[in-house]
Amino acid sequence: MRHALLENHGAFVLAYSVAHQPGLRHFGDERGFLAYRMVGRTAYVLADPLAPQVHWPALIDAFVGEKRDVTFWQVSRPMAELLSTKGFRVNALGVENFIDLSGYDFSGPTRRSFRTAVNRFERSGHTVAELPLAELDPRRVEAISLGWRRTRTTKRRELSFLVRPIQLRDEPAVRKFFILDAAGQPIAFAFFDPLYENGRLIGYLSATRRWLPEADPLAAYFLVRRAIETFQAEGVARLYFGLMPFHRIEDQEFEKDWLTRRAFRFIYTNPLAQRFVYPTQSLARHKESYGGELRETWCAMNTQPSLPRLLKLVRACGIV
């Protein structure tokens, strides 16, 4: 049922995660549902419902009536507008970006990293291949994932909720690309989640990119370029790069929570927070290097004070 709803209403970047992320609960029926996680008595809802928009108000009312203390994360403008009418305080969470693949190319100074990556990796005998996980040594793939994670700020565990935890197995409709060295061994990978609308594939989200610590850091550009070329040949419309948290926040449209806004600005601008909590600035710079269009996204909560709910979000995402 969840995958069928995904194929009809999954036109937002976290739709696949809403349908298939392990550990999430689901509220609704065959007409549509919300995906959420409980932290204490607070419900953390992920993104928009997988449901026709006409069903959203009743679904939200029923969920709030049952859970009472409810927050929503990375929702679209229509969802933010609806939540605002229902008494939620709505804050800008950041922006998502995407590129239209039909006219995208790799020329010009802003795309130099794509060209450099291809030159470096091809000279050393590396190639990119789309392969099922079943054809690869699972220990090698896991070593890539663990090696990459040891270089990250959040190295102790896999993030979740706002980020779909990596699945080192084949998954329905998820595209998985690997950089292979001259001996045919994988050294990096990139996974892409599908987006759908009315039963039709409309694009992919670049959900995961990881490489061995000793690999050239331009591995991400080599993988993404080959994936873009593959999707272009198939006529795929768009490639999405996901959320840039707290980036380009304006907060001029809805009744907002001031403490939430200050917390987001602190994390985004404070050097210690960037180093030890989450490097949102470097993430935004990398995603903006792909170019494309930006789209705002929001969070919302119906219970004050906001600080305990912000702190529990850290637990919901597995940061601590």
Secondary structure, 3 states (H helix, E strand, C coil): CHHHHHHHHCCCCCHHHHHHCCCCEEEEECCEEEEEEEECCEEEEECCCECCHHHHHHHHHHHHHHHCCEEEEEECHHHHHHHHHCCCEEEEEEEEEEEEHHHCCCCCHHHHHHHHHHHHHHHCCCEEEECCHHHCCHHHHHHHHHHHHCCCCCCCCCCCCCCCCCCCCCCCCCEEEEEECCCCCEEEEEEEEEEEECCEEEEEEEEEEEECCCCCCCHHHHHHHHHHHHHHHHCCCEEEEEEEECCCCCCCCCCCCHHHHHHHHHHHHCHHHHHHCCCHHHHHHHHHCCCCEEEEEEEEECCCCCHHHHHHHHHHCCCC
